[in-house]
Amino acid sequence: MKKTSRFVILLAVLAVCFAFLWPSITWYWRTPKEVQSLALGSLENIKDYATAKAAEDVLAVKAAAKTDANAKIDQKYAWLEKTAAKKYRRVGEKVPSPMTVAAILNSYSNERELLEDFSAVYRDEILKAKKNYQNSVKLGLDLSGGMNIIVKADLDAAVASQTESNVVTNVDQFKQDAMANAIENLSSRIDRFGLTEPVIRKQGEDRIYIEMPGAAETDSINTIIMGKGILNFRLVDNDATEKFNAYYNQHTASTFNASGELIDPSIIPADCEVMGQYTKDEYGLDERLGYLVVKKEIALDGQHIKSAEVGADNLTNRPEVDFVLDTDGAEIFAKFTGEHKGEFLAIVSDNKIKSYARINDAITGGRVAITGFGLEEAQNLQKVLQTAWLNVPLSVESQQVIGASLGEQAIHQGLKAIAFGLIAIMIFMLIWYQSAGINAVAAQVLNLYIMFSILSAFNLTLSLPSIAGMILTIGMAVDANVIIFERIKEELALGKSRAAAIAVGFDNAFWAIMDSNITTFIAAIFLSQLGSGSIQGFAVSLAIGVISSVFTALFVSRLIFDFGTDVLHSSRVRIGWRVK
């Protein structure tokens, strides 16, 4: 391959690596701490924060308009001028000049529209930071601090409780459903608590592994894990819902406070409360569609549900969810639905309305079918209903808390170990191999650069074992340079020219380097597949380091030597004290 082509390839590799590394650079060095804290929260928390901040800004702009309607908008809201101008042009009206506060407010048809624009500014900023975090190198629990918990699910007890009512026909399938729902319930509870990017996965047959980076109170976490989801049925107040939505559309910024409570409770009846109506979005997260006013009195508690499954309507073939009530629940539900024909019944889970349907007639017999939604919605509703009857006892089997200060100390120690090891190797190579040692130094720096970029590209986690793998890679990378340099010295001792000695030296060293690195790479792959936790982190880091060290030793180092020969026109190689 021509030297120009190799140089272009090197530049392309460096550019691609920088693109991979940019999200990590942006997240760790360019994103303010307060934005990081918000970005690490749940999407619902981000939405609530953006809405609350937008409401404050809307009130501030309206207050400014009352003070002086002909004044210019505050500089921090200057973007509103361009937005308002676009709105005037869209409806074919002349853009006011100058653009006053009153003119900006007049471009909006209602307060809700203005609130949405303000909310979008905050939301986009935080979601952009969240995306950078998702595409960056993650810090493991041993570096960032936090907590890991292993929760044991008593599946046998869950089966025993269901066998009494003769519901379970397939025990293995029941256990799988029970574990899946236990994990989903834990995910929902922990996400609602606002914890940062928790890792929740099944471990073995009946255990759940939970890893939560960041500070968290042990008692609060245990309460969340051991708590049970609340599922019940509430009657929807249609008149109150219509009046509330009309009020909310006109006073969007001043309806709720930052805690999500009504600022003016008198806008709904005293025996009612406002709840958000949610559905699952394409990411499986709760997405708020709007608000409904429901009665505070619970019509039917979810503990009366024995089973739930997705079926199809016999006439329309549309999806429906069928659930079976116990004896007491059947009596309660039959009486309630008979008294409220034509009204709407909401299904509430963890204070969120997941679905609501019209009561067409009294529902007797303890079997209930809910229709009016698609297959995916029906499957989501089935999961909600299963929360009530898949009662899986959970117990905390082990719990480990790692302080943030310990994680920060580990980061500094790991970085020091890499830096000191790299500096020591650089000094040795420069002293022992003189100017040729510069090649080794450049190769080492590029090696680390490529390793971190690959970690970032695949969103891998950096932990203490990963750092250990990097340190080991530094030693392996310099070993490749030592083999090459010694081969070149042997060729120079035979009286060959600089160009010939370098070419033959690299050729002779190629298979020796490849053999040692291939065997190490195979070992790393086996460790990554068979190992877990810290062993897996070490193996992945080592495998990445093997690939990058081979590239820098055989490709980059050779290119530097050829640059000295062809561009700088060097005729000698200063590669040792006894070599001339």
N, C-alpha and C positions, 0 to 999 in steps of 0.2 A: 504494500500500500504506500502511495506517495505521502511525503511528509506534510504537504499542504492538506491533503484529505484527512490525515490523522489530527492535524491541528484544528480543522473545522469540526471534526467529531468531538474533540476535547471541549471546544467552546460550546458546542450543542449540549453536551453532557452537563457542563457547568451551568448553563442557562436553565436547563430542565430541573436540575437539582435546586437552583435558586427559586424557581417557581413552586416546587414542592415545599421548600423551607419557608417561603414567605408567610403563609398562615401562622406558623409557629412564631416567627419574628414579630408579626403584627400582634398576636395574642399576648405574648409574654413581655414585650418591650414597648408596644405602641398603644395598647388598650388600657385605659385608666382602671384602677382597682374597683371603683364603684360600678363601672360598666361590666367588669368581669363578674362581680358578685351577682348582678342582675341576670347576665347571660347564662350563668350556671344554674339558675332557678328553673322551675317548671314553666312551660309555655303559658299556662293559665296565670301564673304569677306575673309573667312578663306582660300579658295582656291587661291584667288589673293595674299594674304599675303605669303602663302607657296611658290607659284610660284616665287614671287619677291625675297624672301630670298634665294630660291634655285638658282636663276639666279646669285645673288651676290656670292654665294659659288662656282658656276661653274666658274665664271670669276676669282675668287681668286685662284682656283686650276690650271686653265690654265696659270694664271700669274706666279704662283710658278714653273710650268713646264718650262716656258720660261726662268726664272731666273736660275734654276738648275734642269734639267730633272732627274738627278740621286739622288736627295735629297729625304729624307724620307718625307712622307706626314705629314702635321701639325697634332698635337695630337688631336685636336677637330674633325678631319676628320678620325680618326683612324679606324672607322667602315668600311671605304671604302676598307681597306686591305682585310678583310674577304669577302666582297662582290665581289671584283675583283678576289680573289682566287676561289670562287665558279663559276664565269664566265669562268675562264680558265679551270677548271675541267669539266664544262658542255660541252665544245667543244673539250675535249680530249687533251688539251695542257698542257705542264709542267708549274707549278706555279713558276713565277720568284722569285728568292731570291738573294738579298733583294728586297722587294716590294717597288719600287721607285714611284715617282709621274708619270713618263712617263709610267711605267708598268701598273699602275692603269688606266690611260687614254686609253692605248692601249686595255684594256679589254672591253671597250665600243665601240660599232659599230658606234655610232653617239652621238652628243651633247645632243640630245633630251632624249636619254636613261639615260644619266648621270643626266640631270635635273630632270627627273621623280624620280630617287632614292633619290636625295636631297629633292625634294618636299615631298616625302612620309615621310621622317623623321619629318619635321615640321608639316605636316598634322596629322600624327598619334599622336604626342604629344598634339596638340590642341584638336583633336577629342576625345582623351582619357579624357582630362579635361572636355570637353563638356558633355561626358557621365557621369562623376562623378557628374556634376552639375544637370543633368537630374534625377539622382538617389538619390539626396540629399534633405535635408529639404530646401525649398525655403523661402526666406524672403518676407513678404508681402509689399505692397506699403508703408504702414505706418512705416515700419522699414528700407527698403532699399532706400526710397525716389523715386521720379519720378512724373508721371503725369497720371491722369485718365480723360478720355473725353467721353462724350455721344454725338454721332452724330445722327441727325435726317435725315432720308431719305424721301423726298417728293415723295411718290409713286403715289399720285393722279396726280401730275404734270407730272410724267413719263408716266402714262396711257393716260393722255390728249394729250401729244405730239405724242403718237403712234396712238391714235384713229383717228387723222386727216388723216392719211395715210391708215386707215382701216386694220392695221396689227394685232391688238389685238383681239383675239376671245375668250380667256379665261382670264378674268381679274385677278382672284385669282392666277392662275398659272403664269401669267405675273409678278405679284408682288413678288411671291416667287423667280422667276428667277432673277428679278431685285435686290432683297436683297442679294441673293447668289453671284451675280456678283459684287455688291458694296462691299461686305465683302472681296471677293477675290482680287479686285483691291486695296483696302486699305491695305490688308496684303502684297501684292506685293510691294506697294510703301514704306510702313514702313520698311519692311525687307530690301529693297534696300538702305534705309537711314542708315542702320547699327545699328538700335536700338536693345536693348538686350531683347530677348525672350518676345516680346509683346504678350499680351492677347487680342484677338479680337473675340468677339462673338455677336450674335444677341440678342437683349433685347426687348422683346415684339414683336409687329408686324412691326414697322417701325423705330426702333432705334438700333444703333450699339454701344456697350460698348468697349472702348479701354483702356487698362492699360499698361503703359510703365515704367518699373522700370529703375532707373538711371537718370542721368541728361540729359535734352533735352531742346532745345530752343523752346519757345512757338510759335514764329512766323514761324519757320521752320516747325514745326509740322502742324500748320494750313495750310501752303502752300501745304504740302504733301496731307493732307486730302481733301482740296478743289480742288487740281489739277486734271486734267483729263489724262488718259492714252493716249499715242499717238500710233495710228495704221495706217499704210500705206503700199503701195505696191511699191517695188523697183525692177529694172531690175538687174539681176546678170550678172557680167562680167566674163565669163567662162575662157577666156585666162588669165586675171589678177589674177583670183582665183588660177589657176594651178601654175602660176609663184610665187605667194605669198606663197602657201603651200610648194613648193619646197624650197624656201628661208627660211621659218619658220622651216622646218625640220632640216636644217643645222645650223641655228642660233637661236635656240629656246630661249636661255638665253638672247640674245641681240636684240630681235625684238621689244619688248614692254618695256616701263619704268614702274616704280612702279604705275603710275596712269593709266596704260592701254593704253597709247598713243604710236604710232609708233616712234621709235627712228630715223629711216630713212624713212621719208614720200615718198621719191622718188622711193621706191620699188613698188608702185602702181600708176596708172594714177591719175592726179590731179583732175579729175572729179569723183573720186571714193573714197570709204571709206571701212574699214574692220569692219565687224560686226561678232559677235559670233553666231553660230547656236545652238539653244537650244531645248531640249525636256523635258517633265516632267518625273522625275524618280519615283521610287516606293513610295517615300515619298511625292510626289506632288510638289517637288522643281524643279527649273530650273537647268538642267544639260547641260553643254556646250559640244557639240559633235565635234565642229571644227570651222573653220572660212570661211566666204565667202566674196568676194569683190563685193560690190554693187554700183550702181550709186547713187550719192548724190541727183540727181533730183528725186522727188517723182512722180511715175506714176499715182497713184490714192490714195486719202486720205480716211481714214476709215469713215469719216463723211458721205460718200455717201452710206454706207451700211444700209439698212433698216431692214433686218432680216437675220438669219442664222439658219440652222438646219442640223442634221446628217441624211443622207439617205444611199441608196445602189445603186450601178451601176446595170442597167437593164440586162447587158450581163454577167458580172463576179460576180455580187452580192457582190463585195468588197465595204467597207465603203467609202463614199464620203461626203464632206461638201458642201451644197448648200446655197448660199446667194443671196439676192436680192438687186440690186442697185436702187437708185432713177434715175430720168430721166437724169440729168446732168452726173451722174456717169456712166450710161449705155453708153452714147455717148463717154465719155472720154475713157472708157475701151475698147469699140469696136474699136476705132481708134488706140489705143496703141497696143492692141494684134494683130491687122491686120498688123501693121508695124514691129512686132518683132516675127514672126512665127519661131518656132524652138528654141527660146531662153528660159531662165528660169526666172520666176517671184518669188520674195521672199516676204513673208508676215512678216512685221516688227512690233513689239509691244514693246514700251518702249525701243527702240534701241537694241532689241534682235530679231534675225530671228527665228520665231517659225515654219515656214514651207516654202518650195519652190517647185514649180512645173513647168513642161515644157508647153510652149504655143504651142499647136498643130495646132490651127486655130484661126481665129478672133472670139471673143466671143461677140455676139450681143444679144439684147433683155433684157439686164439687169439681167439675171439669170446666175449664174456662179457655176460650179461644179468642185471641186478640189479633185482629187483622188491620190492614190499612198501611202497610209498609212493604218495602222490597225485601229480597232474600237476605242481603247483607245486614239490613236493619233488624230483620227477624233473628238472625244468628246472634247479633249483638244483644238483643233483648233476652234471648235465651240465656246468654252468659250472665246477664244481670239477675235473672230469676234464679239461676243456679247458685248464686251467692247465698241465697237463703237456705237452700236445702242440702248443699254439699258442705256439711258442717265438719271441717277437718280440724281436730285439735292440734295446735301448734305449741311447741316448746323450744326455748332457746337452749341449744346444746353447748355452744361455745361462743365466746365473745371476746374480742381483742380490740383495745383502743390504743391508737398511736397518736401521740401529740403532734401538733403542727410544728412545734419547735424542734422535736426530734427529726421530723422529716426535713426541715430546713437545714439542720445540722448535717444530715446525711447527704443532702445535695452539695453543700460546701465541701464536705470531705471527699465525695466522689469526684467533684470537679478538680479539687486539689490533687487527688491521686492521678487523674488523667493529665493535668497540666505538668506536675512534677515528673511523671514518667515520660511524657513527651519531651520536656526540656532536657532531662538527663540523657535520653537517647539522641536528641539532636546534638548536644555537646559532644557526646562520644563519637558520633558519626563525623562531625566536623573536625574533630581532633585526629581521629584514626584514619579517615579517608580524605581529609583536606577538602579541596573544592568539590570533589565528587560527592561529598557528604551533603552538599546543598540539594542535590537531586533527591536524596533520601528524606531530607527535611521537607521539601515541597510535596513529596509523595505522602508523607505522614499527615500534613495539614489537609491535603485534598482527601485523604482517606477518611478522616473524621468528618469533613464537610459532606462527603457523599453518604456516610453512614447516617448522620442526623437527617439528611434530606430524605433518605429511604424510610426512616422511622416516621417522618412526617407524612410522606406520600401514602403510606398504608395505615396511618392513624394508630400506630403501635404505642405501647405504653413503656415509658422509661422508668426502670426501677433500679434498685441497688445491684441485683444480679445482672441487669443489662449493662450497667456501668462496668461491672467486673468483666463482662464479655468484651467490652470496648478496650479495656486495658490490656486484656490478653491479645486482642487483635493488633494493638500497637506493636507488641513484641513480635508477633508473627509477621507483620508487614515489614518490619526492619530486618527480620531474618531473611526475607526474600531479597532485599537490597544487598545484604551481606554476601549471599550466594552469588548474585550477579557481579558484584564488585570483585570478589575473589577470582571469579572466572576471567574477568577482564584483566586482572593483574597477571594471571598465568599467561594470557596471550601476549601481553606487553613484554613479559620476561622472555618470550620467544623472539622478540624483535619485530613484532608486527606493528603496523601503523595504528594511529588512533581509531580511524574508521573501521579497519579490519578487526582490531581487538574488541571494539564495542559490539560489532555485529556477531562475531563468533562467541563472545562472552554471553550475550543474551540468548543465542541459540543453544549453547551448551547448558545454560542454567534453566531453560524453559521447562523441561520435563521434571527436573528435580523440584522446582517450585510447584508445578501443577500436581505432582504426585502427593506431596505433603499437604497441599491445600484441599485437594479432592477428598482425601481420607478424613481430614478434619471436617469438611463440609458434610460428608456422609454421617459422621458421628453427630454433628449438630442437628441434622435433619431428624435422625432417630430420637435424639433427646427431646426435640421440639414436639414430636408426635407422641412419644411414650411418656414424657414427663409432664408435669403440671406445675402451675404457680411459678415459683422462683426459678426452678430448673428450666421451664419452658422459656422464660424471659432471657435467661443466660444463653440458651441455645439459639434463639432467634437472633439476638444481638451478635453472637459469634458467627452465624451463617452469613449475615449481612456483611460483617467485617471481612470474612474470607473473600467474598466476591469483590468488594471494593479494594482490598489490599492487593489482590492479583491484578486488577485493572491499573492501579496506580504504579505498581512495581514494574510491570511488563510493558505497559502502554505509555504512561505519563513519563516515567523515568527515562525510557528509551527516547522519547520525543525531546526531552531536555538535552540529552547527550547529542542527538542529531542536530539540534539547534546550535549548540556550541561548535559542532564540526562544520556545518554548511553555512551558517549565517555569521557567526563570530570568527570563522576560519581558524579555529584552534587546532594546532598540530600535536599538542601533548595532552595527556590526561593526568592531572594531579589527583592520584587515587591512593596514595600511600607514601610513607616516609622513605621507603627503600625502592620505590618505583620511579624511574626517570623517563 
